[in-house]
Amino acid sequence: MHRLWLRRARERQAAGADPEFLLPDERCFQDAARGNDLDLMQKLFKKKVNINAVDSMNRTALHFAVGRNHLLAVDFLLTHKARVDIADKHGLTVMHLAAWSGSLETTLMLVRAGADQRATTQDGMNALHFAAQSNNVPVVEYLIQDLHLSDLNQADKDGETPFFLSVQGGHEECSQVLLEAGSDINVRNKLNVSALQTAARNGQASLVKFLLRENVDLHQGLDPTESPLHLAVTHNHMAIVTSLLQAQHDTNVLNQRQQTPLHVAADLGDVELVETLLQAGCDLKAVDKQGRTALAVAARSGHSLVVDMLIKAERFCAWRQEHGEGPRAPLTFKQDHSLETRPVRALLWDLAYRQLSANEWQRLARSWGFTEEQIRAIEQQWAGKESFREHGHRALLIWLHGALLTQPHPAKHLHETLVRAGFPELAEKTRQFKNDSDSCSRKCAVS
């Protein structure tokens, strides 16, 4: 049998196949360790089978027993002098396997047998890296007892420390244990990515809140990578966006393309994200590498709802800068669907679709202080022969938003504007809505 195995092994090696180092009984011993079959292991040991034999990956029976966390098999192997210092082809020792998938009891058994707690793999990972990555909190708590800070913050080949790996995996409890032991909360890997950026990108809202409570640096070394706020916006993690803004994250921080988070949200066309960022007070005039504002980005991407929101925000900011006053109602820039404004909205729809002719809405918009960029932004969506009606309707609703926030009598203001703009007949049609709209301007929340 032995000669037959050797001949087949040589044939496989000559054919370029992976070498097989195990004899049949040795392979059987590894299978028994993998399956926690103590009776078979005992029988094979009595036959003097080599319990430290390695397979083609340089793994022993102890590797498999520890990897499956078979305590009885591990105890049997250690009692019968199984080696704890053998590393496989990737530098993986039984200590690493215990930290990854084993219990604290398995880890202690290996340590008592002389296993090296600081051994590293070819990727530079030690036992603490594996325990942190797999959220093995009991093993983490044990391993950090005798470690110095330099060991605690030891980075693997990717520049990732145990704390970084714990955050990357979304393990809040493990991250807290490592942080309390002295881990660097602001550590960055070789790609210049921080733990906070990783948590924000992965949508780990609870972990982000934990990091913020622990005073993580929000803005350290952000250039030229994506900020946590950019990442949260890009991946539509609203809860994280809110947490970051509450922590005073810079709303106007730039990414590699010189985009603010508002540029990113506008390009995505996400109404809720845009609303949240606008309420946080973003710089609406900031331009990216192509010289485009968030409004220009939204217009080019065809997001009409966002375009209208941004124009509302621009007009309100201009009014507040001129008058130095706050809003007259709860500030929102989304579409208005409230019952209180339904009468005046019906009037504006009638004006846009039945009264105003082509190009007349632009004249009206200019009389209300719309900029040429804002007018062009509206015209970029719904292009077509009859599109002027939709464009005019949107402009009128944008005007209404500002009027309800800034005018004591919106209907009166509309009437006067129509007269001055040369639409006296249309102005007369607004009289019947004066009382309703003036009332809603005092009590409604524009939405």
TORDOLUM-420565 format. One line per 2 residues: number of its first residue (from 1); for each residue x, y, z of C-alpha. Coordinates in nm, 3 decimals. Example, Ala and Ser with C-alpha at 12.3 -4.5 7.8 and 13.67 -1.06 7.14 Angstrom:
<kelums>
1> 1.230:-0.450:0.780; 1.367:-0.106:0.714
</kelums>
This chain:
<kelums>
1> 0.000:0.000:0.000; 0.280:0.241:0.094
3> 0.472:0.173:-0.230; 0.152:0.217:-0.436
5> 0.085:0.556:-0.267; 0.440:0.674:-0.334
7> 0.418:0.577:-0.702; 0.087:0.762:-0.745
9> 0.226:1.065:-0.562; 0.522:1.081:-0.801
11> 0.287:1.047:-1.101; 0.070:1.337:-0.972
13> 0.376:1.552:-0.910; 0.514:1.479:-1.257
15> 0.177:1.578:-1.404; 0.195:1.915:-1.229
17> -0.070:1.837:-0.969; -0.046:1.957:-0.609
19> 0.171:1.723:-0.408; -0.012:1.505:-0.155
21> 0.200:1.446:0.152; -0.040:1.241:0.362
23> -0.041:0.865:0.387; -0.388:0.709:0.389
25> -0.388:0.666:0.768; -0.264:1.022:0.816
27> -0.539:1.156:0.595; -0.784:0.946:0.793
29> -0.647:1.098:1.113; -0.714:1.449:0.984
31> -1.065:1.350:0.884; -1.122:1.213:1.232
33> -1.004:1.541:1.386; -1.230:1.734:1.150
35> -1.524:1.515:1.252; -1.438:1.505:1.626
37> -1.417:1.124:1.613; -1.216:1.046:1.926
39> -1.246:0.668:1.897; -1.095:0.666:1.549
41> -0.823:0.908:1.654; -0.735:0.679:1.946
43> -0.714:0.373:1.720; -0.495:0.553:1.467
45> -0.269:0.688:1.740; -0.218:0.334:1.869
47> -0.109:0.241:1.516; 0.158:0.512:1.561
49> 0.014:0.735:1.289; 0.193:1.070:1.276
51> -0.051:1.322:1.428; 0.167:1.611:1.306
53> 0.159:1.506:0.942; 0.079:1.793:0.705
55> -0.136:1.796:0.393; -0.070:1.986:0.070
57> -0.161:2.314:0.246; 0.078:2.231:0.531
59> -0.211:2.186:0.774; -0.216:1.932:1.053
61> -0.498:1.750:1.228; -0.484:2.017:1.499
63> -0.563:2.287:1.241; -0.889:2.109:1.156
65> -0.985:2.036:1.516; -0.925:2.397:1.621
67> -1.096:2.533:1.309; -1.410:2.335:1.397
69> -1.373:2.424:1.767; -1.383:2.056:1.867
71> -1.263:2.084:2.226; -1.232:1.711:2.289
73> -1.032:1.657:1.971; -0.808:1.955:2.052
75> -0.750:1.823:2.403; -0.667:1.477:2.271
77> -0.418:1.613:2.018; -0.247:1.845:2.265
79> -0.227:1.566:2.523; -0.054:1.352:2.263
81> 0.201:1.621:2.181; 0.052:1.778:1.870
83> 0.263:2.071:1.758; 0.119:2.422:1.795
85> 0.387:2.604:1.598; 0.313:2.471:1.248
87> 0.188:2.734:1.005; 0.014:2.653:0.679
89> 0.115:2.793:0.340; -0.045:3.127:0.427
91> 0.125:3.148:0.766; -0.197:3.050:0.946
93> -0.135:2.883:1.282; -0.378:2.708:1.515
95> -0.370:3.023:1.732; -0.508:3.226:1.443
97> -0.783:2.969:1.385; -0.878:2.969:1.752
99> -0.905:3.348:1.750; -1.120:3.340:1.439
101> -1.367:3.063:1.512; -1.277:2.905:1.843
103> -1.385:2.955:2.201; -1.185:3.114:2.477
105> -1.134:2.766:2.622; -0.971:2.648:2.299
107> -0.748:2.955:2.297; -0.638:2.896:2.657
109> -0.560:2.532:2.583; -0.332:2.636:2.298
111> -0.161:2.907:2.503; -0.089:2.660:2.780
113> 0.058:2.428:2.517; 0.296:2.705:2.408
115> 0.119:2.863:2.110; 0.259:3.202:2.007
117> -0.005:3.472:2.056; 0.190:3.724:1.847
119> 0.258:3.506:1.542; 0.162:3.674:1.214
121> 0.043:3.538:0.882; 0.189:3.631:0.544
123> -0.067:3.915:0.538; 0.066:4.052:0.866
125> -0.239:3.947:1.071; -0.200:3.821:1.426
127> -0.447:3.646:1.654; -0.598:3.975:1.769
129> -0.668:4.074:1.408; -0.861:3.751:1.355
131> -1.053:3.777:1.682; -1.152:4.138:1.610
133> -1.253:4.061:1.255; -1.482:3.776:1.364
135> -1.623:3.961:1.668; -1.480:3.702:1.906
137> -1.509:3.932:2.208; -1.400:3.686:2.483
139> -1.080:3.608:2.292; -1.019:3.977:2.222
141> -1.055:4.059:2.591; -0.808:3.784:2.679
143> -0.551:3.873:2.415; -0.534:4.245:2.497
145> -0.448:4.182:2.862; -0.075:4.150:2.800
147> -0.039:4.362:2.487; 0.140:4.693:2.465
149> -0.016:4.977:2.262; 0.224:4.909:1.977
151> 0.090:4.552:1.958; -0.269:4.670:1.995
153> -0.232:4.907:1.699; -0.023:4.672:1.487
155> -0.135:4.697:1.125; -0.152:4.419:0.869
157> -0.021:4.453:0.514; -0.323:4.669:0.422
159> -0.257:4.904:0.712; -0.559:4.777:0.904
161> -0.544:4.736:1.281; -0.764:4.505:1.489
163> -0.984:4.806:1.575; -1.021:4.897:1.207
165> -1.119:4.539:1.119; -1.371:4.532:1.400
167> -1.536:4.851:1.275; -1.524:4.722:0.919
169> -1.719:4.416:1.030; -1.977:4.628:1.212
171> -1.887:4.492:1.555; -1.972:4.766:1.803
173> -1.906:4.574:2.126; -1.571:4.447:2.006
175> -1.478:4.794:1.883; -1.559:4.938:2.223
177> -1.341:4.681:2.401; -1.048:4.759:2.173
179> -1.098:5.133:2.206; -1.108:5.116:2.583
181> -0.781:4.921:2.572; -0.614:5.208:2.387
183> -0.672:5.149:2.016; -0.634:5.450:1.788
185> -0.984:5.557:1.685; -0.852:5.774:1.400
187> -0.631:5.509:1.241; -0.630:5.505:0.860
189> -0.536:5.216:0.633; -0.299:5.229:0.338
191> -0.576:5.367:0.117; -0.613:5.659:0.360
193> -0.958:5.536:0.466; -1.063:5.585:0.828
195> -1.279:5.364:1.046; -1.553:5.629:1.037
197> -1.551:5.637:0.658; -1.576:5.258:0.652
199> -1.874:5.254:0.889; -2.045:5.534:0.695
201> -1.998:5.355:0.362; -2.127:5.026:0.503
203> -2.439:5.183:0.653; -2.354:5.089:1.013
205> -2.562:5.362:1.179; -2.520:5.241:1.538
207> -2.144:5.208:1.496; -2.121:5.557:1.346
209> -2.304:5.698:1.648; -2.063:5.510:1.875
211> -1.760:5.656:1.697; -1.907:6.004:1.714
213> -1.973:5.966:2.086; -1.608:5.869:2.128
215> -1.501:6.196:1.960; -1.366:6.052:1.638
217> -1.203:6.316:1.419; -1.460:6.405:1.153
219> -1.228:6.584:0.914; -0.877:6.444:0.960
221> -0.699:6.387:0.630; -1.011:6.384:0.415
223> -0.846:6.519:0.104; -0.852:6.364:-0.151
225> -1.076:6.078:-0.035; -1.451:6.076:0.008
227> -1.563:6.220:0.341; -1.793:6.019:0.570
229> -2.077:6.251:0.465; -2.007:6.195:0.095
231> -2.009:5.818:0.151; -2.331:5.823:0.351
233> -2.502:6.034:0.083; -2.370:5.821:-0.204
235> -2.501:5.502:-0.045; -2.828:5.663:0.073
237> -2.774:5.603:0.445; -3.010:5.871:0.575
239> -2.969:5.788:0.943; -2.592:5.827:0.913
241> -2.626:6.154:0.721; -2.839:6.287:1.006
243> -2.591:6.171:1.270; -2.298:6.329:1.090
245> -2.478:6.659:1.045; -2.577:6.664:1.413
247> -2.208:6.611:1.493; -2.125:6.926:1.291
249> -1.971:6.748:0.993; -1.864:7.006:0.733
251> -2.155:7.025:0.488; -1.939:7.181:0.217
253> -1.643:6.942:0.226; -1.516:6.852:-0.123
255> -1.434:6.516:-0.276; -1.187:6.439:-0.554
257> -1.418:6.592:-0.813; -1.460:6.905:-0.603
259> -1.819:6.807:-0.530; -1.996:6.887:-0.208
261> -2.235:6.627:-0.059; -2.516:6.837:-0.205
263> -2.371:6.790:-0.555; -2.378:6.413:-0.500
265> -2.735:6.412:-0.366; -2.851:6.635:-0.653
267> -2.691:6.405:-0.909; -2.865:6.106:-0.750
269> -3.199:6.290:-0.748; -3.273:6.190:-0.390
271> -3.534:6.431:-0.254; -3.495:6.334:0.113
273> -3.117:6.365:0.109; -3.134:6.700:-0.069
275> -3.393:6.825:0.179; -3.177:6.723:0.477
277> -2.866:6.888:0.334; -3.052:7.207:0.243
279> -3.189:7.237:0.594; -2.834:7.198:0.724
281> -2.732:7.513:0.536; -2.520:7.397:0.242
283> -2.339:7.639:0.016; -2.563:7.655:-0.291
285> -2.304:7.848:-0.493; -2.024:7.590:-0.462
287> -1.905:7.458:-0.800; -1.736:7.131:-0.894
289> -1.441:7.078:-1.129; -1.668:7.145:-1.428
291> -1.785:7.471:-1.275; -2.136:7.338:-1.207
293> -2.350:7.417:-0.906; -2.574:7.155:-0.748
295> -2.863:7.311:-0.942; -2.681:7.265:-1.273
297> -2.600:6.904:-1.182; -2.963:6.825:-1.098
299> -3.088:6.997:-1.414; -2.848:6.805:-1.635
301> -2.949:6.477:-1.468; -3.318:6.550:-1.529
303> -3.429:6.554:-1.165; -3.707:6.812:-1.184
305> -3.818:6.774:-0.821; -3.467:6.841:-0.699
307> -3.423:7.130:-0.943; -3.733:7.297:-0.799
309> -3.613:7.237:-0.443; -3.276:7.393:-0.513
311> -3.431:7.697:-0.678; -3.658:7.742:-0.377
313> -3.355:7.722:-0.151; -3.157:7.970:-0.360
315> -3.442:8.220:-0.365; -3.502:8.187:0.007
317> -3.132:8.229:0.090; -3.117:8.540:-0.129
319> -3.423:8.685:0.046; -3.286:8.606:0.392
321> -2.949:8.760:0.304; -3.125:9.078:0.196
323> -3.370:9.099:0.484; -3.182:8.917:0.762
325> -3.496:8.740:0.878; -3.596:8.381:0.938
327> -3.881:8.191:0.771; -4.244:8.258:0.851
329> -4.322:7.884:0.857; -4.142:7.551:0.917
331> -3.868:7.541:0.655; -3.896:7.274:0.388
333> -3.826:7.276:0.018; -4.023:6.972:-0.097
335> -4.339:6.978:-0.306; -4.642:7.133:-0.138
337> -4.933:6.888:-0.100; -5.103:7.054:0.197
339> -5.480:7.104:0.212; -5.435:7.465:0.323
341> -5.270:7.571:-0.002; -5.490:7.370:-0.235
343> -5.706:7.670:-0.346; -5.414:7.890:-0.445
345> -5.236:7.596:-0.608; -5.546:7.534:-0.817
347> -5.535:7.897:-0.929; -5.169:7.867:-1.027
349> -5.239:7.551:-1.224; -5.516:7.735:-1.413
351> -5.282:8.026:-1.486; -5.006:7.799:-1.616
353> -5.212:7.558:-1.826; -5.499:7.778:-1.947
355> -5.393:8.142:-1.931; -5.021:8.193:-1.989
357> -4.891:8.167:-2.343; -4.549:8.044:-2.451
359> -4.260:8.257:-2.315; -4.492:8.449:-2.080
361> -4.396:8.249:-1.774; -4.033:8.353:-1.818
363> -4.137:8.720:-1.812; -4.333:8.658:-1.497
365> -4.043:8.465:-1.340; -3.799:8.747:-1.408
367> -4.037:8.994:-1.245; -4.014:8.772:-0.935
369> -3.637:8.776:-0.938; -3.568:8.433:-1.090
371> -3.215:8.422:-1.228; -3.141:8.317:-1.584
373> -2.967:8.005:-1.454; -3.281:7.910:-1.260
375> -3.501:7.962:-1.565; -3.269:7.751:-1.781
377> -3.265:7.480:-1.515; -3.645:7.457:-1.525
379> -3.646:7.443:-1.906; -3.404:7.148:-1.915
381> -3.676:6.903:-1.808; -3.988:6.807:-2.000
383> -3.874:6.960:-2.327; -4.139:6.965:-2.598
385> -4.394:7.175:-2.785; -4.627:7.214:-2.487
387> -4.358:7.200:-2.220; -4.394:7.573:-2.145
389> -4.712:7.493:-1.952; -4.533:7.253:-1.718
391> -4.239:7.492:-1.688; -4.469:7.781:-1.603
393> -4.656:7.574:-1.347; -4.332:7.478:-1.173
395> -4.216:7.840:-1.168; -4.546:7.950:-1.015
397> -4.524:7.685:-0.743; -4.166:7.788:-0.668
399> -4.287:8.148:-0.635; -4.566:8.032:-0.401
401> -4.317:7.860:-0.173; -4.123:8.182:-0.126
403> -4.433:8.396:-0.101; -4.579:8.188:0.179
405> -4.251:8.215:0.368; -4.180:8.582:0.310
407> -4.504:8.765:0.216; -4.776:8.860:0.464
409> -5.037:8.858:0.183; -4.932:8.621:-0.102
411> -5.253:8.663:-0.306; -5.225:9.041:-0.294
413> -4.861:9.013:-0.398; -4.957:8.786:-0.689
415> -5.226:9.031:-0.802; -4.987:9.326:-0.795
417> -4.715:9.135:-0.975; -4.948:9.027:-1.256
419> -5.060:9.387:-1.305; -4.702:9.516:-1.316
421> -4.599:9.236:-1.553; -4.873:9.333:-1.798
423> -5.136:9.068:-1.718; -5.429:9.274:-1.579
425> -5.694:9.023:-1.686; -5.509:8.740:-1.514
427> -5.469:8.959:-1.209; -5.846:8.995:-1.177
429> -5.884:8.615:-1.168; -5.676:8.605:-0.848
431> -5.911:8.820:-0.640; -6.143:8.532:-0.550
433> -5.853:8.347:-0.388; -5.726:8.639:-0.183
435> -5.888:8.550:0.148; -5.809:8.179:0.124
437> -5.441:8.223:0.037; -5.383:8.503:0.287
439> -5.525:8.280:0.556; -5.310:7.982:0.459
441> -4.996:8.199:0.460; -5.046:8.259:0.830
443> -5.122:7.904:0.942; -4.992:7.648:0.692
445> -4.658:7.469:0.697; -4.521:7.479:0.347
447> -4.433:7.126:0.237
</kelums>
